[in-house]
Amino acid sequence: MQDLTLAQLRSLHIAGRPGLHAPTLAEFIAAVQECGCRRPLIIEVKKLETDAGREKLVQLLKYHKPYAVKLGKQYPEFRNPHLGFLAVIAFPHFYTASFGEFGSKGWRHWTGQFEALDVPVRCCFLEALSFRHGLGRRGIMC
């Protein structure tokens, strides 16, 4: 599935139900807001190969940020204790493949974009491993 184009993915039917297709991230975020979802949006990055794709992710985070801030004020009990209402997560090898090696020019640029939005970026299996700041104090998340 990882090598399919968007058009190919959109031609597939979810659960074999005609007319039911996988949404794009933009469509999913719009639906979350439209239905009034009160849960955190944690986006797991697997593969972003182009600057255009990375920029699109940043723009979608920017678009959803005001909604996440509103949720934080209205429904603090639903906040993820480590990530808030909007975050990006990735396994280290996916993060470096998408945004650059830790400390590289690309890494500094893209993690700086997340930092400017105040969007946490964390490692999938180490809750305290910030891709912006390195390993924190909490250690491994089970």
Residue pairs with C-beta under 8 A, 6 or more apart in sequence:
1 9
2 46
2 47
6 24
9 21
9 22
10 21
10 22
11 21
12 21
12 22
13 19
13 20
13 21
14 20
14 21
14 22
23 31
25 43
25 57
25 60
26 60
29 41
29 60
29 63
29 64
32 41
32 64
32 67
33 64
33 67
38 71
38 74
38 75
38 78
39 78
40 68
40 71
40 78
40 79
40 80
40 83
40 84
40 85
40 86
40 87
41 64
41 68
41 85
41 86
41 87
42 80
42 83
42 86
42 87
42 88
42 89
43 57
43 61
43 87
43 88
43 89
44 88
44 89
44 90
44 124
45 57
45 88
45 89
45 90
45 94
45 95
45 98
46 90
46 94
46 98
47 94
47 97
47 98
48 54
48 57
48 98
48 99
49 98
54 98
54 99
54 110
57 88
58 110
58 113
58 114
58 117
61 86
61 88
61 114
61 117
61 119
62 117
64 86
65 86
65 117
65 118
65 119
68 84
68 85
68 86
69 85
71 78
71 79
71 85
72 79
72 84
72 85
78 85
79 85
80 87
82 120
82 122
82 127
82 141
83 89
83 120
83 122
84 120
86 119
87 119
87 120
87 121
87 122
88 114
88 119
88 120
88 121
88 122
89 121
89 122
89 123
89 124
90 98
90 121
90 123
90 124
90 131
91 123
91 124
91 125
92 123
92 129
95 121
95 123
95 131
96 102
96 107
99 106
99 107
99 110
99 111
99 131
100 106
100 107
100 108
100 109
100 110
101 107
102 131
102 134
107 131
111 121
111 131
111 132
114 120
114 121
114 131
114 132
115 132
120 130
121 130
121 131
121 132
122 128
122 129
122 130
122 131
123 129
123 130
123 131
125 140
125 141
126 135
126 139
126 140
126 141
127 138
127 140
127 141
128 135
128 136
128 137
128 138
128 139
128 141
129 135
129 136
130 136
